[in-house]
Amino acid sequence: MMQFRKPMIVACLMAALVSPLAQSSALANPVEQLDIGRLKIEQQSGSYIQFDLKDGKSIRVDDRGGAFWPQIATDSHGRFYIGDKILSADTGRLIADDHKLERVILGPHYRIEPDVSGRAFRIAEGKETCTLTLKSLGFQAKDARALELLKSTSIRFVDSSGPLIGLLTFVSNEPSDTRYRTVKIEPESCRIVASTDLGNPDNLVELGWSPQGHWWIVGSTETTLLRSNDGARWSVVKLPEQISELVSAYVADDQHIWLAAVDSTLALDDGPLIVHSEDGGKSWAPLKWGDPLIKDIPPFWLEGQIRAHAKEMN
């Protein structure tokens, strides 16, 4: 069983988990298992991820073409937020259930759900609530529904102790014409205080946040990592050419960055397919099996933990 260390970070898991085992044997599509605290986690890549609780109950989340629905998020205390439910890795039990299937608990700070019309979101931070319309986000199509846009990952939000940040995807018939935009939302009024056009830098698959690392965005095709300290201004972290197949990241702080990616300087079987930087992205090194840094992988980063324990699963 994975041992707990000091809680580190909060993040939103948007990309589907792609473990080394599944990458090396896609046709076999094995079922992989991992213990985090007292939660037993089972995953079949491209199909589902399941959380087994201490009372015998299970919560299964479908992999919908590259993203999980309901959305899965974690916080620095080992709580897992899955749709309208909260699980505890410490106890292995369900600690809250809002009993509203359309509600998404983003983390300890924000909850979001479609309003009655389906054309807007109700956003709650503690006892404060406000309404954010799809039109204000730039979605004009008559058939656009708030819940379906969330499910399709056209709209992604991430929890934080600061403003609410969203990543918007405006899909076109041609992938090259797809556009991405981030919005910074004032939670008291749902007013958009900053809107940033990202263009089309990559196939953006993950929006994350941590208290010390702030916000990041991952692109999976061109191996892109964007970072922001305020959720409005984004900078590109330059990654070496030998890094590829980036599907997830964890920015623990300004110096320590973890990538779930391939480094061509290391054979696929020689490590967990995790690349790490200790100097804010100036230099990178792939982890090898037996590397003492494996124990420092953020404890509630699912993609990182599945990769770190891949050898045990074989």
C-alpha positions as CSV (number, residue, x, y, z in Angstrom):
1,M,0.0,0.0,0.0
2,M,1.2,3.5,-0.8
3,Q,2.2,5.3,2.3
4,F,1.0,8.9,3.0
5,R,3.4,11.7,3.0
6,K,2.8,15.4,3.7
7,P,-0.1,16.6,1.6
8,M,1.3,18.6,-1.3
9,I,-1.1,19.8,-3.9
10,V,-4.5,20.2,-5.5
11,A,-5.3,19.4,-9.1
12,C,-8.0,18.7,-11.5
13,L,-7.6,15.5,-13.5
14,M,-8.9,16.1,-17.1
15,A,-6.8,13.8,-19.2
16,A,-7.5,10.1,-19.3
17,L,-4.9,8.1,-17.4
18,V,-2.6,6.3,-19.8
19,S,-0.3,3.9,-17.8
20,P,2.9,2.4,-19.0
21,L,1.3,-1.0,-18.9
22,A,-1.5,0.0,-21.1
23,Q,0.8,1.8,-23.5
24,S,3.0,-1.3,-24.0
25,S,0.0,-3.6,-24.4
26,A,-2.9,-1.6,-25.8
27,L,-4.6,-4.7,-27.3
28,A,-4.6,-6.6,-24.0
29,N,-6.0,-3.5,-22.2
30,P,-5.3,-4.9,-18.7
31,V,-7.1,-4.0,-15.5
32,E,-4.7,-2.3,-13.2
33,Q,-5.0,-1.8,-9.5
34,L,-3.5,0.6,-7.0
35,D,-4.0,1.4,-3.3
36,I,-4.0,5.0,-2.2
37,G,-4.4,5.2,1.5
38,R,-7.5,3.0,2.2
39,L,-9.0,3.4,-1.3
40,K,-8.5,0.6,-3.8
41,I,-8.4,2.0,-7.3
42,E,-9.0,-0.1,-10.4
43,Q,-8.5,1.1,-13.9
44,Q,-8.9,-0.2,-17.4
45,S,-7.4,2.3,-19.7
46,G,-9.8,3.8,-22.2
47,S,-12.8,2.3,-20.4
48,Y,-13.2,3.2,-16.7
49,I,-11.7,3.9,-13.4
50,Q,-13.3,2.5,-10.2
51,F,-12.9,3.4,-6.6
52,D,-13.6,0.6,-4.1
53,L,-14.6,1.7,-0.6
54,K,-14.1,0.1,2.8
55,D,-17.8,-0.6,3.1
56,G,-17.8,-2.7,0.0
57,K,-19.4,0.0,-2.2
58,S,-17.8,1.1,-5.5
59,I,-17.9,4.3,-7.6
60,R,-17.1,3.8,-11.3
61,V,-16.2,6.7,-13.6
62,D,-16.4,6.3,-17.4
63,D,-13.5,7.2,-19.7
64,R,-15.3,9.3,-22.3
65,G,-12.8,9.5,-25.2
66,G,-9.8,11.0,-23.3
67,A,-11.5,12.5,-20.2
68,F,-13.3,11.1,-17.2
69,W,-16.9,11.8,-16.5
70,P,-17.8,12.6,-13.8
71,Q,-14.7,14.7,-13.4
72,I,-12.2,13.4,-10.9
73,A,-10.2,15.9,-8.7
74,T,-8.1,15.6,-5.6
75,D,-6.9,17.9,-2.9
76,S,-3.9,18.1,-0.6
77,H,-5.6,16.1,2.2
78,G,-6.3,13.0,0.1
79,R,-9.9,13.7,-0.7
80,F,-11.2,12.6,-4.1
81,Y,-14.0,14.7,-5.7
82,I,-16.0,12.7,-8.2
83,G,-19.1,14.5,-9.5
84,D,-21.4,15.1,-6.5
85,K,-19.4,12.8,-4.2
86,I,-16.3,13.2,-1.9
87,L,-14.2,10.2,-0.9
88,S,-11.5,10.1,1.7
89,A,-8.2,8.2,1.1
90,D,-7.6,8.4,4.8
91,T,-10.7,6.4,5.8
92,G,-11.5,4.7,2.5
93,R,-15.1,5.9,2.8
94,L,-17.6,8.2,1.2
95,I,-17.6,11.3,3.3
96,A,-20.2,13.4,1.4
97,D,-22.8,12.9,-1.3
98,D,-24.8,15.9,-2.6
99,H,-27.3,13.5,-4.4
100,K,-27.3,15.8,-7.4
101,L,-26.0,13.9,-10.5
102,E,-25.5,17.1,-12.5
103,R,-23.4,18.8,-9.8
104,V,-19.6,18.8,-10.0
105,I,-17.7,19.4,-6.8
106,L,-14.5,20.8,-8.2
107,G,-12.7,20.6,-4.9
108,P,-12.8,22.1,-1.4
109,H,-13.7,25.6,-2.7
110,Y,-16.0,25.4,-5.7
111,R,-19.2,23.5,-6.8
112,I,-20.7,24.0,-10.2
113,E,-23.9,22.8,-11.9
114,P,-26.2,23.7,-14.7
115,D,-29.2,26.0,-13.9
116,V,-32.7,25.0,-14.7
117,S,-32.5,26.4,-18.3
118,G,-29.3,24.4,-19.0
119,R,-27.9,27.6,-20.6
120,A,-25.9,28.7,-17.6
121,F,-23.9,27.4,-14.6
122,R,-24.6,28.0,-10.9
123,I,-21.3,28.4,-9.2
124,A,-21.1,28.1,-5.4
125,E,-18.1,29.0,-3.2
126,G,-19.1,28.2,0.4
127,K,-22.5,29.8,0.9
128,E,-22.0,32.4,-1.9
129,T,-23.6,31.6,-5.3
130,C,-23.7,33.3,-8.7
131,T,-24.7,32.5,-12.3
132,L,-22.5,32.3,-15.3
133,T,-24.2,32.1,-18.7
134,L,-22.9,30.2,-21.7
135,K,-23.3,33.3,-23.8
136,S,-20.8,35.2,-21.5
137,L,-18.3,32.4,-22.1
138,G,-18.7,32.8,-25.9
139,F,-20.9,29.7,-26.7
140,Q,-23.6,30.9,-29.0
141,A,-25.0,27.7,-30.5
142,K,-28.7,27.1,-29.8
143,D,-28.1,23.5,-29.0
144,A,-25.3,24.1,-26.5
145,R,-26.2,22.7,-23.1
146,A,-24.1,23.5,-20.0
147,L,-23.9,19.9,-18.8
148,E,-23.0,18.5,-22.2
149,L,-20.3,21.1,-22.7
150,L,-18.8,19.9,-19.3
151,K,-19.0,16.3,-20.3
152,S,-17.4,16.9,-23.7
153,T,-14.6,18.9,-22.0
154,S,-15.4,21.9,-24.1
155,I,-15.6,23.7,-20.7
156,R,-13.2,22.8,-18.0
157,F,-12.9,24.3,-14.5
158,V,-10.3,23.7,-11.8
159,D,-10.7,24.3,-8.1
160,S,-8.3,26.7,-6.3
161,S,-8.1,28.9,-3.2
162,G,-8.2,31.9,-5.5
163,P,-10.3,32.8,-8.6
164,L,-12.2,30.2,-10.6
165,I,-10.3,29.5,-13.9
166,G,-11.8,27.9,-16.9
167,L,-10.4,26.5,-20.1
168,L,-12.7,26.8,-23.1
169,T,-12.5,24.7,-26.3
170,F,-14.2,26.0,-29.4
171,V,-14.2,23.0,-31.7
172,S,-14.1,23.4,-35.4
173,N,-14.5,20.9,-38.3
174,E,-10.8,20.9,-38.7
175,P,-8.5,20.4,-35.7
176,S,-6.2,23.1,-36.9
177,D,-9.1,25.6,-36.6
178,T,-10.0,24.7,-33.0
179,R,-9.4,27.6,-30.6
180,Y,-8.7,27.7,-26.9
181,R,-9.4,30.4,-24.4
182,T,-9.0,30.7,-20.6
183,V,-11.3,32.8,-18.4
184,K,-10.7,34.1,-14.9
185,I,-13.9,34.4,-13.0
186,E,-14.6,36.5,-9.9
187,P,-16.6,34.1,-7.7
188,E,-18.6,36.8,-5.9
189,S,-20.4,38.0,-9.1
190,C,-19.4,35.4,-11.7
191,R,-17.9,38.3,-13.6
192,I,-15.2,37.4,-16.1
193,V,-12.3,39.6,-15.1
194,A,-9.8,38.3,-17.7
195,S,-10.1,36.4,-20.9
196,T,-7.0,35.1,-22.7
197,D,-6.9,33.8,-26.2
198,L,-4.5,30.8,-26.4
199,G,-5.0,30.2,-30.1
200,N,-4.4,26.6,-31.0
201,P,-1.0,25.6,-29.5
202,D,-1.8,21.9,-29.1
203,N,-4.5,19.4,-28.2
204,L,-5.1,20.7,-24.7
205,V,-6.1,17.9,-22.3
206,E,-5.5,19.0,-18.8
207,L,-6.1,22.1,-16.6
208,G,-4.6,21.9,-13.1
209,W,-3.8,23.9,-10.0
210,S,-1.7,23.5,-6.9
211,P,-1.2,26.0,-4.0
212,Q,2.5,26.5,-4.7
213,G,2.6,25.7,-8.4
214,H,-0.5,27.7,-9.4
215,W,-2.1,26.9,-12.7
216,W,-1.0,24.8,-15.6
217,I,-2.3,23.4,-18.9
218,V,-1.0,20.3,-20.7
219,G,-1.1,19.7,-24.5
220,S,-0.7,16.1,-25.6
221,T,0.1,16.2,-29.3
222,E,2.9,18.7,-29.5
223,T,4.0,18.1,-25.8
224,T,3.0,21.5,-24.4
225,L,3.1,22.8,-20.9
226,L,1.7,26.2,-20.1
227,R,2.0,27.9,-16.7
228,S,0.4,30.9,-15.0
229,N,0.7,32.5,-11.7
230,D,-2.6,34.5,-11.9
231,G,-4.8,32.4,-14.3
232,A,-4.7,35.2,-16.9
233,R,-1.2,35.4,-18.3
234,W,0.3,32.1,-19.6
235,S,3.9,31.2,-20.4
236,V,5.2,28.2,-22.3
237,V,7.6,26.0,-20.5
238,K,10.2,24.9,-23.0
239,L,10.5,21.1,-23.0
240,P,13.4,19.2,-24.6
241,E,12.9,17.5,-28.0
242,Q,13.4,14.0,-26.5
243,I,10.2,14.4,-24.3
244,S,7.0,13.2,-26.0
245,E,3.6,11.7,-25.3
246,L,2.8,14.1,-22.5
247,V,-0.6,13.4,-21.0
248,S,-0.5,14.9,-17.5
249,A,1.6,17.1,-15.3
250,Y,2.0,18.1,-11.7
251,V,3.5,21.5,-10.8
252,A,4.3,21.1,-7.1
253,D,5.9,24.5,-6.8
254,D,8.1,26.9,-8.8
255,Q,11.0,24.4,-8.9
256,H,9.5,20.9,-8.9
257,I,7.6,19.8,-12.0
258,W,6.5,16.3,-12.8
259,L,5.5,15.1,-16.3
260,A,3.8,11.9,-17.3
261,A,5.7,11.6,-20.5
262,V,8.3,9.6,-22.5
263,D,11.9,10.6,-22.6
264,S,13.6,9.0,-25.5
265,T,17.0,8.9,-23.8
266,L,15.6,6.1,-21.5
267,A,14.2,2.8,-22.7
268,L,10.5,2.4,-22.0
269,D,11.0,-0.5,-19.7
270,D,13.7,1.2,-17.6
271,G,11.5,3.6,-15.8
272,P,7.9,4.6,-15.0
273,L,7.7,7.1,-17.9
274,I,7.8,10.1,-15.6
275,V,10.1,13.1,-16.2
276,H,11.1,15.5,-13.4
277,S,12.6,18.9,-13.1
278,E,14.0,20.4,-9.9
279,D,14.9,23.8,-11.3
280,G,11.6,25.1,-12.7
281,G,12.0,23.5,-16.1
282,K,15.5,24.5,-16.9
283,S,16.6,20.9,-16.9
284,W,14.8,17.6,-17.0
285,A,15.6,14.0,-16.1
286,P,13.6,10.8,-16.6
287,L,13.0,8.6,-13.5
288,K,14.5,5.1,-13.5
289,W,13.2,2.1,-11.6
290,G,14.7,2.3,-8.1
291,D,15.3,6.0,-8.3
292,P,14.7,7.5,-4.8
293,L,12.7,10.3,-6.3
294,I,9.9,7.9,-7.0
295,K,8.9,8.2,-3.4
296,D,8.5,12.0,-3.9
297,I,6.0,11.7,-6.7
298,P,2.9,13.7,-5.5
299,P,0.9,11.2,-3.5
300,F,-2.5,12.0,-5.0
301,W,-1.5,12.5,-8.6
302,L,-3.3,9.4,-10.1
303,E,-1.4,9.3,-13.3
304,G,1.9,9.6,-11.5
305,Q,1.1,7.0,-8.9
306,I,-0.2,4.5,-11.5
307,R,3.0,4.8,-13.4
308,A,5.2,4.7,-10.3
309,H,3.5,1.4,-9.3
310,A,3.4,-0.1,-12.8
311,K,6.2,-2.5,-12.1
312,E,4.4,-3.9,-9.1
313,M,1.3,-4.5,-11.3
314,N,3.3,-6.7,-13.8
